[in-house]
Amino acid sequence: MRKLQKYSGIDSLPEGRASDQVTEGCIVLEGGAFRGVYTNGVLDALMEADINMRCIIGVSAGSMNAVNYLTGQIGRSARINLRYRHDSRYVGRKAILNNQGIIGFDFIFGRMPFIPDLDKKRYHNPERQLYAVVTNLQTGLPEYIEKSSGEDFFKVIAASSSMPFVSKPVMIHGSLCLDGGCSCKIPYEWALKQNFENIIVVRTRPRNYRKPIRQEQKFNKENLVYRDYPKFAASLLASNENYNHQCEELLKLEYQKRIFTIAPSQSVEISRLEGNMEKLGALYYLGYHDTKQSLADLRQYLDRKN
C-alpha cells in the first residue's frame, strides 16, 4: 500500500484542550480551501491563550475550522489537514464517489486513525454559538445557519464548503445550497448587525490582497453551468468585486478599532487544493506565530470597553 504524504512535523504540532473560559464577542473565519490551514494555526494559538469567543461564524473552510475551535481541541484541525490531505477519502477519487464532490465530508466528520474523536459534549454546549454561511442557489444570497437550527449541522458545513462547478449542491431547509463564499467571503457584516462589541476577523489572505475583477459575459461558465439559477450565477460573477469591497471596508473598521483582524503577514502562495505538505505546514505556523505576535494588541482590543 502506497504511503501517504504527510507534513514532516506532524508529530510536533501543538495539542491539548482549551480552557472553559469564554470570551465575549464573535470570531469571523474566512474560507479559502487549504489556505484555511493558516486559520488552523490562528485558532490553536488563540485557544492556548484562553481566547475562546462565545460566537463563531465561518464560511467554507472557515466553517470546518470553526467546529474544532468550538470543541476546544487544539491541533485537531491541523492534524486532519496535514496528515490526510493525500488520502482520496478526504480529497480525490473516493471523496467524489462518496460525496459527489471533491471533499470527503463523510470522512472528516467520521472517525479517523491518529485523530481524537470530536468532543460532542463541548460541541453541544449551549453557552457558545456556531454559525456557517451557505449560498442559496435560487436567491444567490447568503444564509447564516446556527448549529441549533434543526438541520444536521455537519450537512450545513458540507454545503458551506462545497465548491461550485466541482460539487453537487446540498439541500438545506428545502433549498439547494453551495459554498457560502460564492455570496459572502468574509461574513463580518453579519457580526456587526448582531451588535457584537468584540469582533475578531481571521483572514486567509494578506490585508493588501485584492482579486482581479472579471467582466460579465453572456456566455461564460457561470451562466452556462448555472443557467437554471441565474441569481446564483450573478453572485458568482460579482464575488471578486464584492470581496475587494469587503477588504476595503475591513481596513476602515480595523482603523476605527471596531474589529480586530488577524491576517497573513506575508504573501500566501497556496493553491485551493495545495498538495505540498511542507508548504501547508509552514502556512500553519505562519498563522500560529502571527497570532502569538498579535496577542498583546488583541487583549488590549478585547479589554477596551472595560
N, C-alpha and C positions, 0 to 999 in steps of 0.2 A: 504493500500500500504506500502511495506517494506521501512523503512527509509534508505537511502544510507549512508554508512560510508563516513565521510569526515575528514579532518585534524582539530583537535580541535582548532587550532589557525588561522583558515581560515579568520576570520574577522579582524585579526590584521596584515595581510600581508601588506607590502608596496604597495602604489598605487599612481597614478599620471601620469603625462606626461613628457616625456623627452623634453629638450630644442631643438631648431632648430640648435644648434651649431653642425657642422660636423667635425670630427677628421680625418685627412688624414691617409690612410692605410687600412689594411684588418684584419678582425677578422675571425678566423677559428674555427668552432664548431664541436667537436667530437660528435658521436652518443652514443648509449648505452641504447635505450628504456627509461625506467623510471629512469635510472641514470641521464638522461637529466634534472631531477628536480634540480640537482646541478647547471646546466647551467642556469636554471631559476633564481636562486639566484645571480649568477655572473652577468648576463645581467641587472638585476634590479639595482644592486649596481653600475654598470658602467653608466647606464642611469641617476641615481641620481647624479653621479659625472660629468655629461656633457661629457662623453666619448662615442660618437656615431660614430663609424667607418664608413667611406664612403663606403667600400665594405664589404659584409658579405658572407661567404661561409659556408654552413652546410651540414652535411651528416646524413641521417636517422633522429633520434630525433633532431639532431642539426639543420636540415633544418626547422623543425616545430618551434623550438625556435627562429630561425632567423627572422621569419615573424613579431613576436611581438616586437623584438628589432628594426627592420626596421621602424615599425609604432610608436615606442616610447611609448608604452603602458605598463607602469611599473606595474608589478603584474599580468598581464593578463594571461601569460602562466602558472604561478604558480597556479592561481585560477582554471584554467581548470583542471590541473592535480590533485590538492589537494581537489577539490570538486567532480569531476566526474569520478575518477578512477574506481569506482564500478558501474557505470552506463553502462549497457550492450550495449547501443548505442555507447559508446566510446570503451570499451574493453569487448568482450564477444559475447554472442549469437546473439544479434541484429546487432552488427557490422559485424559478419560473414555473416549473411543473406543479409545485405545491401551492403557489400563491398567485399565479397569473401575473406576476410582476417580478422585477429583478431582485427585490429584497425579500428574504425569507422570514416573515414576521412570526410564523409558527415556530421557527427555530429559536429566534432570540427571545420569544416570550415563553419558551418551554424550559426544560431542564437541560443544562449543558455541563459536560465534564469540565472540571477546573474552575467553574464559576459558581459562587454561592447562590443559592435559591433566593428569589426576590422575597424581601421581608414583607409578608402580607399584612402583618399586624400594623406596621408603620404605614403601609400603603393605605389602609382603611382608616387611619387616624383622622377624625373629623376636624381636628384643630388646624389642619393645613389644606389648602385648596390647590387643585391641579387642573389646568385647562389646556386643551390642544386646539389648534386652528386648522380647519378644513376649508376647502373651497367647494361650494355648491355648483355643480355643472349647469343647472338650469338657470340660476341667477347670476353666476360668475362672481358672487360675493363671498367674503369670508364669513364663517360661522365659528363661534367661540364656545366650545363644549366642555363642561366640567365633568369630572370623573363620577360624580353622583347623579348625572343626568338621566340615568335609567338605561342608557345604551352601554353595551360592552365596551369599556374604555380602551381596551387593547385593540379593538376593532377601530375605534376613533383614531388612535395613534397610527394604525396602519393606513387609514385614509389620509391623515395629515402628512404621512411620509411617502405616499405612493406617487412617484414622479409621473408627470404627463408623458404621453407617447409610448412609454415602456411598461405601463402598469394598467391593470383593469380597475375601473372605478369601484369604490366601496359604498354600499348602501348604508347611510346613516340617517336615522329618524325618517325613513321613507324617501330620502333623496340621494342620488348618486353624487359622490364627492371624491375629490383628489387632493393632492398636495396643497396645504394651506398657503405655501409660498407663491402659488400661482396668483393669488389675490392680495396677500399681505405678508411680506417677507419678514418684517420686524413689528410685532404687534404691541408697540409701546403706546399707541393711541388708545387702545383698549384699556391699558393700565391707567392712563391719565383720566379717562372717562369714569373709571371706578373710584376716582378721588384718593388713590394711594399717595401718601406723603413721601414715602421712600420707594424709589423705583430704580432697580439695577438693570441695565441692558447689557447683555453679553453678545457681542458681535463675533462673526467668524471671518470678517474682512477688516483690514485696517480702516481707520477713520476716513482717510483720503481716497479710498477706493470708490470708483463710480463705474456703472455698467454702460456699455455702448447702447445708444438709442437706435432702435430699429424703425424703419419706415413701414407703415402698414401697407400691405398689398392685397389685392383681392384674392390672388391665387398663391397662398403660402401654406405651409404645413398645418398651422393653427386652424385656418379656415377650412382646409380640406379634411383633416382628421376629425375635427370637432364641428363639422358643418351642421350637425343636429343640435349643437349647443353654442349658438353664436355669441351669447354673452360671456360664456367661459372663454371662447377663442379671443374675444376682445380683451378680457382681463389678462390673458397670456401675452398678447401683443403690447399691452400697456405696462406690463410688470416691471420692465427695466426702468422706464421713466418714473414710475411710482416709487421704485426703490431709491433712485437718486434723490427724489424729493424727500423721502424719509431720512436719508443720510444728512441732508442739509438741515432738516428740522432737528435732528438729534444733536447736531453740533450746537445749535442755538439753545436747546433745552439743557445741554450739559453746561454751557457757559452760564446759564441762569441758575445752575445748581438745582434744577427741577428733577433731573435724573443723574445717575452716575453710570458711566459707560466703562466697560472693560472690553478692549479690542486688541487684536494682534499688534504688537509693537514693531513688527517687520512684515514685509510682503509675504503672502501665503501662496506658494506655488504648489497647490494641491488640487488634483482633479476631483470631480464629484465622486468617482469610484476609484480613487487612488489605491494602487496596489503595492507601492513601495513602502514596506513596513518600517524602515528606518526613518523615512520622511514623516510617516504618521507618528512614530514615537517622538520625534523631535517636535512635532506640532503639539502633542500632548504637553510636553514640558515647557513649550512656549506659553501655553495657556496657564500652566501651573505657576511658572515664575512671574509672568506678567501680573497675575493676581496677588502673589506674595508681595510684590513691589508696590501694589496699589492699596494694600490693607490699611495703612495709616490714613491715607486720604479717604478711603471708603468708610472707616469708622468715624471720621470727622463728619462726613456727609450724613451718616445714619444718626449721629448724635446732635445734629444742628438744631433740631426742634426742641431739644431738652433745655 
